[in-house]
Amino acid sequence: MTPAQLKELQELSHIFSQGKASPQQMQQLSALLAQINCYGEENRAEESEQVNFIDTPHFG
């Protein structure tokens, strides 16, 4: 999650906690969460590729 996404999430969370969220803000939260989830999946895929690499053993 980027710092900008975190800030936006905090602002939306505050609005929702007050019960003042508009339909537009609900869509904004949905889009933000989708971005965060996609970003997380990309990072996990990259980490998985790095972790799953196993070199051929060299005996000699």
Sequence and secondary structure as in RCSB ss.txt:
>XXXX:A:sequence
MTPAQLKELQELSHIFSQGKASPQQMQQLSALLAQINCYGEENRAEESEQVNFIDTPHFG
>XXXX:A:secstr
  HHHHHHHHHHHHHHHTT   HHHHHHHHHHHHHHHHHHHHHHHHHHHHHT        
